[in-house]
Amino acid sequence: MARKEKRTSGTDRLRSLLEAGDHRAARAEARARLADPGAAEADRAEAAAVLASLAPDRGVALAGAIGVAVAIAIAVWTVLAG
C-alpha cells in the first residue's frame, strides 16, 4: 500500500467514525495519530482538528454544572422546607 493511500484511508477512517457517531473510537484514533512520531503532519493536523471538535466548550460545561448545582439546591430546599 502506498503512503498516500494509507494516509487517505486514515483520514477516511476518522471521518467515517465521526459520521457513524462513534466519538470514543474517533477520539482514540486521533490520540493514537498524535502520539505516533512517524505520522505525517497532515494526519496530525487532522487528528488535532478532530479532538478539538469533540471537546466540549468550557462555557457550555460550566453552564451545565451551574444548572445541576441549582437543581440540587432547589431539591434540598424543597425537602427541608416541606
Protein Blocks (a to p, Z undefined) as FASTA:
>chain_A
ZZklmmmmmmmmmmmmmmnopaklmmmmmmmmmmmmkbcfklmmmmmmmmmmmpccfklm
mmmmmmmmmmmmmmmmmmmmZZ
